[in-house]
Amino acid sequence: MIKVLFFAQLRDQLGVSELSLESEKNPNVEVLLNNLKAKDESWHRLLSKATLMIAVNQTISNKATTLSSGDEVALFPPVTGG
């Protein structure tokens, strides 16, 4: 299983803070995102943003990052500070 965490506006707009997904169906981050985008139009719109940030096991990653069972994928909008 892969745990997917949603933060900030993504969590609020999708109405979910985490999901557990089968790892075999999600060999890398890009496939995982495509599977999530297929849920409906709002998921597709929110997860297609070029500014979407991705972390795998608490390390900033990209869509080509390979996933394994037990991994944690965090999805969040860009972070700004003041």
C-alpha positions as CSV (number, residue, x, y, z in Angstrom):
1,M,0.0,0.0,0.0
2,I,1.0,3.6,-0.7
3,K,-0.2,6.3,1.7
4,V,-1.2,9.6,-0.1
5,L,-1.4,12.7,2.0
6,F,-3.2,15.9,0.9
7,F,-2.3,19.2,2.5
8,A,-3.6,22.8,2.7
9,Q,-6.0,23.8,-0.1
10,L,-5.8,20.4,-1.7
11,R,-7.1,18.8,1.4
12,D,-9.9,21.4,1.8
13,Q,-11.0,21.3,-1.9
14,L,-10.9,17.5,-2.3
15,G,-12.4,16.9,1.1
16,V,-9.8,14.2,2.0
17,S,-6.7,14.3,4.1
18,E,-5.3,10.8,3.1
19,L,-5.8,7.7,1.0
20,S,-4.3,4.3,0.9
21,L,-3.7,2.9,-2.6
22,E,-2.4,-0.4,-4.0
23,S,1.3,0.0,-4.9
24,E,1.2,-2.4,-7.9
25,K,-1.2,0.0,-9.7
26,N,1.1,3.0,-9.0
27,P,4.7,2.3,-10.1
28,N,5.6,5.9,-10.1
29,V,4.2,9.3,-9.0
30,E,3.0,10.2,-12.5
31,V,0.9,7.0,-12.7
32,L,-0.5,7.6,-9.2
33,L,-1.5,11.2,-10.1
34,N,-3.1,10.0,-13.3
35,N,-5.1,7.4,-11.4
36,L,-6.2,10.1,-8.9
37,K,-7.1,12.6,-11.7
38,A,-9.4,9.9,-13.1
39,K,-11.7,10.2,-10.1
40,D,-13.5,13.2,-11.4
41,E,-13.1,16.7,-12.9
42,S,-12.2,18.5,-9.6
43,W,-9.5,15.9,-8.9
44,H,-8.2,16.3,-12.4
45,R,-8.2,20.1,-12.2
46,L,-6.5,20.3,-8.8
47,L,-3.8,17.7,-9.4
48,S,-2.9,19.0,-12.9
49,K,-1.6,22.3,-11.7
50,A,2.0,22.9,-12.6
51,T,2.7,24.3,-9.1
52,L,1.7,21.0,-7.4
53,M,4.5,20.0,-5.0
54,I,5.3,16.3,-4.4
55,A,7.2,14.7,-1.6
56,V,7.9,10.9,-1.3
57,N,8.9,9.7,2.1
58,Q,9.4,13.4,3.2
59,T,11.8,14.2,0.3
60,I,10.8,16.6,-2.4
61,S,10.3,14.5,-5.5
62,N,9.0,14.6,-9.1
63,K,6.6,12.6,-11.2
64,A,9.2,10.1,-12.3
65,T,9.9,9.0,-8.8
66,T,9.4,5.2,-8.4
67,L,7.0,4.1,-5.7
68,S,7.1,1.0,-3.6
69,S,4.8,-0.6,-1.0
70,G,5.0,1.4,2.2
71,D,5.9,4.7,0.6
72,E,4.2,7.9,1.7
73,V,3.4,10.5,-1.0
74,A,2.5,14.0,0.1
75,L,0.8,16.4,-2.3
76,F,0.6,20.1,-1.5
77,P,0.5,23.6,-3.1
78,P,3.6,25.7,-3.1
79,V,4.6,27.0,0.3
80,T,5.1,30.7,0.9
81,G,6.3,32.4,4.0
82,G,6.3,35.9,5.3
